[in-house]
């Protein structure tokens, strides 16, 4: 994987646990698993309707060097948005990972 194409810094986070707020609602807490350089390719942008509210959805592909331990239960933080991981594919023979993720905002 060519380093010149890895020009965007992303943070991969894992869920640390769930606590309850003062109102009794569950609150997820996340911690940094890794901060890595990636190549980012936008795949689509759509709008969805959820509970009478319109949300924009962006789907992108993040290519990174091989990193052990990345799971679909993790998330990516990029451009101030939290990206839910949809799928992870191995590139080559452990040369890298291609992570497909979506951001809803």
N, C-alpha and C positions, 0 to 999 in steps of 0.2 A: 504494500500500500504506500503510495507516494505521499510524503509528508507535506508537500506543497498544496495538496487538495484539502488537507485537514486544517482549515482556517477559521473555524468557529469553536469557541470554548463552550462546552456544555457541562452540566453537573448532573450526575446520576445519584438519585437518592433512594434510600430504602425506608420503609415504615418502621418507626421505633416503637410505636404502640399507640393505644387509644386511651385518652383520659376523658373525664367528664368536666364540662364547664360548670360555672355557677348555676346556670339554668338547667343543668342535667343533661344537656345534649352532648353526644360523643364528639371529641375533638381529636383528629389524627395528628400525630407529630412525626416529622420526617428528619432523618439525618443524612449527611453526605456520605455516599459510598465511594464515589470517585469523581474527580474533576478531570476531564479529558478533552482533547482536540478532536473535532469531527468535521466531516463534510456533510452539509445539509442540502437536501434536494426536496423542494416542496412538491407534493403529489397532488393535492386537491384542497379546495376551500369551498365549503358549502354552508348553508344555513339550515338549521333544524328547529322544529317547534317542540317544546317540552313544557307541559303544564301552562299553556297560554303565554309562554315566553319564547321569544325567538333568540336562538343562540347561533353564533358563528363557530364553525368547526374547521380547523386546519389539520391536514394530515401531511406529514413529512417523513422522509427517510434519513436517518442519521447513520453514517458509516464511521466506525472508529477502529483503532487497532485492537487486536485481540485482548480481551479482559475477562479473566475468570470470575465467575460468580454473578454475572448480570442475569437477572430474572424478570419475567413478565410482570411480577408483582411490584416492581420498582417503578420509578417515574423519572423523567428528565426535566430539568429546569433550563429553559433557553428563551432568550428574548423576554424575560420577565413573566413567562407563562409556564404553567405546569403541564407537561405532556404525558399522557397515559400511554404506556407501552402496549401496542397491539400485537407485535410479533418480533421475534429475534431470529436471524439467520446467520449461520457461519459463512464467512467469506474465505475461500481457499481452504487450506489445511491449517486452521487456526491463525490465519493471517489477520483477520479482522472480524467485526460483527456489523451486520446491517440491522438497525433497529427501526421498525416502523412505529410511529407514535402519533397521537392526536391531541390537539389542544382545543378545549371548549372555552369560549369566552363570550 
